[in-house]
């Protein structure tokens, strides 16, 4: 369940910055805090007015502390509405503190003017958080009064109709007709038929040809065709080696070039750098989760790890979101079809020629 929180009011961070900021640090403010929850996993996106240089996060009891290098945050003291997972937000210098709930295994990822925090809830049964930036909680809808159904109107049954009384009718039987004598017709004269003898010539019985063991060994069964090698991830996406080099150069100039990030991740998979490719795909999914290259890359990684079920589902998602027909056809060919059950060939015995008849 994803929750998006409104931007912080202008008066919420009007306090001056600390008197002794870190050397070379830029003054920045917290623009927004967005929270998304999936099961017992919490994702907190902290949007800033400046680009952070580095960030580390740690959890102590019911306090989550984010240390940001390169920025001097304006002082912030915020109490979220009742019912939120986080009951207190404080920012000062290069540190942001979120209190009120116990987290475990926190991690942080740097983005453009933002820091993404992911952690596990120590108690998965806690309610989802509301807006941390002062958004009001919508009131529960009042129940609508339901008027009782009107009482049914009694309907009187119609009076029964008396059955008609049968009247006996006298029927006179007709007089029997007189029998008519029929003269049988004489049988036709029989015409004698003289049979004509026909000579039947039987063809000689052809003896079936049996192959000897030498002949059978001279015709070995054809070898089964080898399965075709799976197409690389970059090839399915229409990416050639030249594009792999170009995507790497674009990322060196701009670390947030999303198109180059997706192409580079697929090239890393084909190069065997699976861990680095997974990190690139996770970074792209955090910004544009609907990117079809995220589904294609994760499908290929799952296939390489032996998780066929997850790989097939991700290949289907990638084919549905493919940008053109050529890429869609290439991805569809990786989706396994249900194999047909072929019946085994039956070996039937050869017919035996009839033996000579005994002379009488």
Buried (B, 14 or more C-beta within 10 A) or exposed (E): EEBEBBBBEEEBBEEEBBEEBEEEBBBBBBBBBBBBBEEBEBBBBBBBBBBBBEBEBEBEEBBBBBBBBBBBBBBBEBBBBEEBBBBBBBBBBBEBBBBBBBBEEBEBBBBEBBBBBBBBBBEEEBEBBBBBBBBEEEEEEEEEEEEEEEEEEEEEEEEEEEEEEEEEEEEEEEEEEEEEEEEEEEEEEEEEEEEEEEEEEEEEEEEEEEEEEEEEEEEEEEEEEEEEEEBBBBEBBBBEEEBBEBBBEBBEEEEEBBEBBBBBBBBBBBEEBBEBBBBBBBBBBBBBEEBBBBBBBBBBBBBBEEBEEBBBBBBBBBBEBBEEEEBBEBBBBBBEEEEEEEEEEEEEEEEEEEEEEEEE
